[in-house]
Amino acid sequence: MTSTRVSPAAAVLTPGREVGVAVIGSGFAGLGLAIRLRQQGETDFLVLERGDDVGGTWRDNTYPGAACDVQSHLYSFSFAPNPDWPRTYSGQPEIQAYLRSTAERFGVYPHCVFGADVTDARWDDAARRWRITTTAGELSARVLVSAAGALADPVLPDIPGLGSFAGTVMHSARWNADHDLTGEQVAVIGTGASAIQIVPAIQPRVVGLAVYQRTPPWVIPRGDRPVRPAARRTYRRFPAVQRAVRGALYASREVLVVGLAKQRRFLKPVGKLARAHLDGQVRDLQLRAALTPDYTIGCKRILISNDYYPAVSAPNAELVTAGIAEVRPHSIVTRDGVERPTDTIVLATGFATTDLPIAHRITGRAGHTLAEAWAGGMVTNRGTAVAGFPNLFLLVGPNVGVGHTSMVYMIESQLNYVLDALATMDAEGLAVLETTPQAQADYRQLIADRSQGTVWLAGGCGSWYLDEHGHNTTLWPDFTFRFRALTRRLDRENYTGTPADAEVAA
Ligand SMILES: Cc1cc2nc3c(=O)[nH]c(=O)nc-3n(C[C@H](O)[C@H](O)[C@H](O)COP(=O)(O)OP(=O)(O)OC[C@H]3O[C@@H](n4cnc5c(N)ncnc54)[C@H](O)[C@@H]3O)c2cc1C
């Protein structure tokens, strides 16, 4: 593939540069919007990306074993199906290659400005535009779309002494491929979705592996297998077959919502499956007990793996549950006083999800940042628009997350909404489109009502799904087809619009 990574657009970010739409981020969300805009023949937009390529999550998470945990036929754009997925759950290299080739195919690269970290975006009420500052220059835009990602900014744990560690420290999302772990004593801190992929991938190579666990995850088998060449040929010749497979996968996952969000008793069979998986793979009763969660399955993300339990059970591995007291230059000391020599620390400690970094960089009409506007909790209309922030749309904003199915489905729902908003602005000749505080309050209530009784609130676990007030501000708490229905079109009645020829208020 020819590389078009260095975009001509990069040279032209000046304060006088004006675009119709500026998109922050080129992961599945930003890229998806760029593709849909290109499909409509739109060219007046730029994608501002702090990294050096498209891909977001899949550009950044290059740790050993990185792969999706939703089947590739579903975890991909419906408008850009890939008949050539090599496995049912593809790995990071294949997903990143898919995103790159899709960007190429739809002519998105020339619209991308790489190395452009958006440090500030302010609404200019007089000009009715967003004034945007990036590390690659400045510009203004009629509409700003933030697709900066909810799992894009690594969180480093506040462990005493971590800064004094003399060995290598790396976060799972900032993997250093040049660092060879062979023969080392390695500590993996965290047992979430990334950790359970990393642990089996590195365990055979290291001398000693200590897995520091705070809360055990529920783990079910991973039905991963190669996609046979005949199946790939069929998908290529008959795209409808692949669409049918995608539909079946979607439906099979959506059934889980009945247990997660409606009737928790329907989670019992899933809990039994996870229990049997654990019992079947871990013989040591003490280790099995330490790996057994004490909360309802689904309260935290249900993980899938066939090799995590065997890896933590291996002779060179140890599950450490005592809690870390401090890190010393060459070791980690747990609260029970045990000191373990350590060469490398892998932080599989997740991301900033409820205090989104981008929210501190976007300033609305009243001079407040999004973070300030959200001091009492993140509120939006349909996870996408915020009162006081005209002509701003958020992709994968609050309450758009899902754990049971593909985020791409949610992203595509939001794309319909944003594109309809843009079409509405054009059709009505609007310079400004802004959602109302009432719409936001109503939507907050809808989320609160639908979150009642869900496993995320009532399942007996603390998780990154809830904010510091215990509110669900990250997950969509219902069937995803209901989110699709809510975002099919712009709810025009919940917006005020200012025509382009209206006088600017003094
Ligand atoms: C390891 C891992 C595995 C996952 N597996 C799955 C899965 O199997 N299924 C699933 O549904 N979801 C999965 N997810 C969730 C995944 O994040 C979403 O599916 C999806 O990739 C999110 O896309 P996005 O575009 O919203 O965000 P991202 O992919 O995070 O992209 C955001 C982009 O914005 C850029 N950016 C951020 N801030 C700025 C700024 N200030 N200026 C300029 N650019 C900026 C970032 O560099 C990044 O490129 C996984 C997440 C991780 C971390």
The ligand as a Gaussian input file, in Angstrom:
#p B3LYP/6-31G(d) Opt

LIG

0 1
 C       -7.072000      -2.633000      23.958000
 C       -8.484000      -2.270000      23.580000
 C       -9.302000      -3.218000      22.982000
 C      -10.601000      -2.900000      22.626000
 N      -11.382000      -3.863000      22.050000
 C      -12.637000      -3.555000      21.690000
 C      -13.484000      -4.538000      21.077000
 O      -13.099000      -5.667000      20.889000
 N      -14.740000      -4.177000      20.749000
 C      -15.213000      -2.915000      20.978000
 O      -16.372000      -2.642000      20.660000
 N      -14.442000      -1.965000      21.531000
 C      -13.171000      -2.263000      21.899000
 N      -12.398000      -1.301000      22.483000
 C      -12.916000       0.065000      22.655000
 C      -12.383000       0.961000      21.525000
 O      -11.734000       2.023000      22.121000
 C      -13.516000       1.407000      20.602000
 O      -14.094000       0.266000      20.032000
 C      -13.078000       2.310000      19.452000
 O      -11.856000       1.901000      18.908000
 C      -13.062000       3.741000      19.874000
 O      -12.850000       4.550000      18.763000
 P      -12.761000       6.137000      18.936000
 O      -12.526000       6.699000      17.608000
 O      -13.912000       6.619000      19.726000
 O      -11.509000       6.387000      19.899000
 P       -9.984000       6.071000      19.690000
 O       -9.765000       4.880000      18.873000
 O       -9.384000       6.114000      21.053000
 O       -9.451000       7.318000      18.845000
 C       -9.327000       8.595000      19.400000
 C       -8.283000       9.352000      18.611000
 O       -8.284000      10.701000      19.032000
 C       -6.945000      11.157000      19.125000
 N       -6.921000      12.266000      20.075000
 C       -7.277000      12.255000      21.385000
 N       -7.137000      13.477000      21.914000
 C       -6.701000      14.285000      20.910000
 C       -6.386000      15.657000      20.840000
 N       -6.479000      16.463000      21.911000
 N       -5.963000      16.174000      19.662000
 C       -5.849000      15.377000      18.559000
 N       -6.138000      14.058000      18.575000
 C       -6.567000      13.521000      19.739000
 C       -6.184000       9.936000      19.609000
 O       -4.815000      10.031000      19.309000
 C       -6.875000       8.815000      18.841000
 O       -6.269000       8.588000      17.605000
 C      -11.096000      -1.595000      22.875000
 C      -10.288000      -0.652000      23.501000
 C       -8.993000      -0.977000      23.858000
 C       -8.145000       0.070000      24.533000

